[in-house]
Amino acid sequence: MKNFKITFLILFVFSSVMSFAQIDNRKLLQYYRVPGKQGLNVFETYKNDTVKFDGVKVRVGGDFALQFQGLSHENSVVGDPLVDLGSNFNLPTANLNLDVQLADGMRMHLRTYLSSRHHAEAYVKGGYLQIDKLDFIKEGFLSDFMEIATIRIGMDQINYGDAQFRRSDNAMAIYNPFVSNYIMDAFTTEPFLEVGVFPSDWIFVAGVTNGRLNQSPIKGDDGIVIYGKAGWDSQINNDLRLRLTGSMYSSSDKGTRDYIYGGDRAGGRYYQTLATVANGGSDFDPRFNPGFAYQTAFQINPFVKFKGLEFFGVFEFVNNGDDAVGGGFNQVGLEALYRFGAAEQWYLGGRYNNVSGERSDAAATNEISRLNLGGGWFMTNNVLMKLEYVNQEYSGDGFANTRYQDGKFNGVVLEAVISF
């Protein structure tokens, strides 16, 4: 309760300051994704920015998310029964966001998790520096190239896949039409250097990181990860937008402590599902991490928006980098929405998500499937209410003799989100 009161007070103060500000904060920052409804379906930030730089500007923002969860669960394991789930509120989550326009074409972002499922205390998620102009070196330096290029460097999430742009980042859940992220959640915060080039409707991104979530100068942990993206994104006409991208992630065997599917320290949604009385559960349930020490992954993402109809897909393949052990997993995500109302402030839709594969060539199969059905209402550009039904099931001999054996949970979840 103490953490809840502190979080609520901080967000109330911030929202009050923002509401009384005389300046439209959306006009403060260049090459920036606006929090709230106006930031929907923005992936990489656009290069056709029109915000004029007239000095250093600081934008203070925040995110707040709260769920009312009514789920039930079951499995077929004998000996350690599941905890009894009731219908009640989850622990609220909150973020503090600082965005600073440092120079013309140079912007900094920093996000702090004030509270999350896995950590009740505040801690820094990460941050980055985004450079869209090189005028700080010399006015007009490489201006022709920088008209289509963006450089990002920092300790933050890397640009692998398009699902990351629609996921919930702890309390920043306003871009996600459903309550949870995908089962195999590709998200990690690592030190990275990334260059994006966006000629016309084309997308090309290349980046490098050391693959580590926690840093140390100790010799021997000297792995490297390379990743990239290529695609096409075009507003065909006023009614139709088409986007298709493919992303690649490949880590080495030099002790990278690979976190691509386990880097979100905030924890998962759907609290205490399949937790047992004796051994409990995990703050990261119900996500699934293949657990490979190093790996190669590919993610393909189609996106189509025709008037109010919207489709987003995830087709992902990850293979163990250790060929002697083998193993790999496939993920499919199919999401369809219909946005309606005068400003498309309402939506209804569904998502199907399936993950299947083996942890090694000798291991049994693990399979997880989830169905979400629900909708949402943008009460304002910065306030969203979601209601969904979720059903998730575990199958395959790979879950035998674990708490996931023939596991299943389902029910209704209501989520309230504020982002500003």
Secondary structure, DSSP 8 states (H G I E B T S, - for coil): -HHHHHHHHHHHHHHHHHHH-SS-GGGT-SS---SSGGGTT--S--S-------S-EEEEEEEEEEEEEEEEEE---SSS-B----EEE---EEEEEEEEEEETTEEEEEEEEEE-SS-SS-EEEEEEEEES--TTTSTTTTHHHHTSEEEEEEEEE---SSGGGTS-BTTB-TT-SSSS--SS----EEEEEEEEE--TTEEEEEEEE---SS----TT----EEEEEEEEEEE-SSSEEEEEEEEEEEE-SS-----TTT--TT--SSTTTT-BTTTB--TTTT------SSEEEEEEEEEEEETTEEEEEEEEEEEES-TTT--EEEEEEEEEEEEESTTS-EEEEEEEEEEEEESSTTS-EEEEEEEEEEEEEEEETTEEEEEEEEEEEEESGGGTTSTTTT-EEEEEEEEEEEE-
